[in-house]
Amino acid sequence: AMGKFPEAIYDFTWAIRLESEIGKVRRPSQSTTDSQDSATLNELVLGSKLTLSKAVLKEDQSGINLFNRGLVRSKLNQFKKANEDFTNAIKIFGGDKHSLQQIYFCRYNLGINHRKLGDFDSSIHELKIAIDLNGEKASAHNNLGLSYFEKTDMDLAI
């Protein structure tokens, strides 16, 4: 049972989206109504972050929960924390054949995050493992090529 964890991730993700969207259109001079809207939004964001944190602490640290939190952290550009979640999820999933798809997605996301952090060797390593787990996913091959390209290894990028 995952309890309130999926609900917390959903609320947290939407609060972050709302916060960034409103921040794009906010003017330097705000009316009282705008300030009240901003206060309400801040309460929503803080409340959803608190809900997410409580869910992570109270819920079983299952591989799925850690994977989902890693996805949220990736969306928030918290790549190192996301990578910790993906790595811990892999440990929990283990090596049984029923977990291979989840492990693939963890490795795939680790590869993308390492590339975004500029760690191309780790990115290449993780994406190669993902491809070994499921070589039919074009996105893993594409991201492997991008990692080689950004590493300026053009022969392997092609």
SVG drawing of the C-alpha trace seen along z (x, -y; Angstrom):
<svg xmlns="http://www.w3.org/2000/svg" viewBox="-8 -49 44 62">
<polyline fill="none" stroke="black" stroke-width="0.4" points="0.0,0.0 1.4,-3.3 -0.9,-5.4 -0.8,-9.1 2.5,-9.1 1.1,-9.4 -1.3,-12.1 1.5,-14.0 3.6,-13.9 0.7,-15.1 0.0,-18.0 3.6,-18.9 4.2,-18.8 1.2,-21.0 2.1,-23.5 5.5,-23.9 4.0,-24.3 1.6,-27.0 4.4,-28.7 6.6,-29.0 3.7,-30.0 2.5,-32.8 6.1,-33.9 6.4,-34.4 3.5,-36.8 3.9,-38.7 4.6,-42.4 6.9,-44.4 4.0,-46.4 1.3,-44.2 -2.2,-45.2 -3.5,-43.9 -5.4,-41.2 -2.2,-40.1 -0.5,-39.9 -3.3,-37.9 -3.1,-35.5 0.6,-35.2 0.1,-34.4 -2.4,-31.8 -0.1,-30.3 2.8,-30.2 0.6,-28.4 -0.3,-25.9 3.3,-25.3 4.5,-25.0 1.6,-22.8 2.2,-20.5 5.9,-20.3 5.1,-19.4 2.6,-16.7 5.3,-15.2 7.9,-15.2 5.5,-13.6 4.5,-10.9 8.2,-10.1 9.0,-9.8 5.9,-7.9 5.5,-5.6 7.5,-2.5 10.7,-3.3 9.6,-1.1 11.4,-1.2 8.3,-2.7 8.1,-5.5 11.8,-6.3 11.5,-6.2 8.6,-8.6 10.3,-11.0 13.4,-10.8 11.2,-11.9 9.8,-14.8 13.3,-15.9 14.5,-15.6 11.7,-17.9 12.9,-20.4 16.5,-20.1 17.6,-18.5 19.6,-15.9 21.9,-14.7 19.1,-14.0 17.1,-12.4 20.1,-10.2 20.2,-9.1 16.5,-8.1 17.0,-6.2 20.1,-4.4 18.3,-3.4 15.3,-2.2 17.6,0.1 18.9,1.6 15.3,2.3 14.2,3.7 17.0,6.2 17.7,8.3 14.6,10.4 13.0,10.6 9.9,8.8 11.9,5.7 13.8,5.3 11.5,2.7 11.7,0.6 15.5,0.9 15.6,-0.1 13.7,-3.3 16.0,-4.1 19.1,-3.5 17.7,-5.5 16.9,-8.5 20.3,-8.2 21.9,-8.5 20.0,-11.6 20.6,-13.3 24.4,-12.5 24.5,-14.1 22.7,-17.2 25.3,-17.4 28.1,-17.2 29.2,-13.7 29.3,-12.2 31.2,-9.0 28.6,-8.1 25.8,-9.0 27.2,-6.7 27.7,-3.9 24.1,-4.1 22.6,-4.4 24.6,-1.3 23.1,0.7 19.6,-0.6 20.1,0.5 21.4,3.9 18.1,4.2 15.9,3.1 17.6,2.4 14.3,1.7 13.9,-1.8 15.0,-4.4 15.1,-7.1 17.9,-5.3 20.0,-5.0 19.3,-8.7 20.4,-9.8 23.5,-7.7 24.4,-9.4 23.8,-12.8 26.1,-11.9 28.8,-10.9 28.2,-14.1 28.4,-16.3 31.6,-14.5 32.8,-15.4 33.3,-11.8 31.8,-12.2 32.8,-8.7 30.7,-7.1 27.9,-9.7 26.9,-8.7"/>
</svg>
